[in-house]
Amino acid sequence: MKAFLTVTEIKQAINYWRTREPSSEGCALSPKGRLLADIYGQVTYQRMQVIGISRLAPGQIEAAHIAHDQQKLPL
């Protein structure tokens, strides 16, 4: 895995989880999708193009890594 994620890679990983694990009642995203959405919100709010993997929580890294492995995303 690379040392950083781009905005596009985060969005692709969120979309992976949207199709893989449909949301539960009252939630827009599954738990793994929400973990990645937190990153996406932070990155877009701060107008960043990339975020370092070292700034992510273990669950966020895992969710991104699984999406990468399953879809062959460019991480």
C-alpha positions in Angstrom: 0.0 0.0 0.0 1.2 3.5 -0.8 2.0 6.0 2.0 -1.0 8.2 1.1 -4.5 8.1 -0.4 -5.9 10.5 -2.9 -9.4 12.0 -2.8 -10.4 9.9 -5.8 -9.1 6.7 -4.1 -11.0 7.4 -0.9 -14.2 8.0 -3.0 -13.7 4.8 -4.9 -13.3 2.9 -1.7 -16.5 4.4 -0.2 -18.3 3.4 -3.4 -16.9 -0.1 -3.0 -18.4 -0.4 0.5 -21.7 1.1 -0.6 -22.2 -1.8 -3.0 -20.5 -4.5 -0.9 -22.4 -3.7 2.4 -25.7 -1.9 2.0 -26.5 0.5 4.8 -28.4 -0.6 7.9 -31.6 1.0 9.0 -31.3 4.8 9.5 -27.7 5.0 8.2 -26.6 6.2 4.8 -23.4 4.1 4.8 -22.2 0.8 6.3 -19.7 1.1 9.2 -16.7 0.7 6.9 -18.1 3.2 4.5 -18.6 5.7 7.3 -15.0 5.3 8.4 -13.9 6.3 4.9 -16.5 9.0 4.7 -14.9 10.6 7.8 -11.6 10.8 5.9 -13.3 12.1 2.8 -15.0 14.8 4.7 -11.8 15.9 6.4 -9.8 15.9 3.1 -12.4 17.8 1.2 -13.0 20.3 4.0 -9.3 21.1 4.2 -9.1 21.1 0.4 -6.4 18.5 0.4 -5.6 16.3 -2.6 -4.0 13.5 -0.5 -3.8 12.3 3.0 -1.0 10.2 4.6 -1.8 6.7 5.7 -0.1 7.5 9.0 -3.0 9.9 9.8 -5.6 7.2 9.5 -7.0 5.0 12.2 -6.4 1.2 11.9 -10.0 0.6 10.9 -9.8 3.2 8.1 -6.6 1.7 6.8 -8.2 -1.8 6.8 -11.4 -0.6 5.0 -9.2 1.2 2.3 -6.9 -1.8 2.0 -9.8 -4.3 1.5 -11.4 -2.0 -1.1 -8.1 -1.8 -2.9 -7.6 -5.6 -2.9 -11.1 -6.4 -4.0 -11.3 -3.7 -6.8 -7.6 -3.4 -7.6 -7.7 0.3 -6.7 -4.4 2.1 -7.2 -3.3 2.3 -3.5 
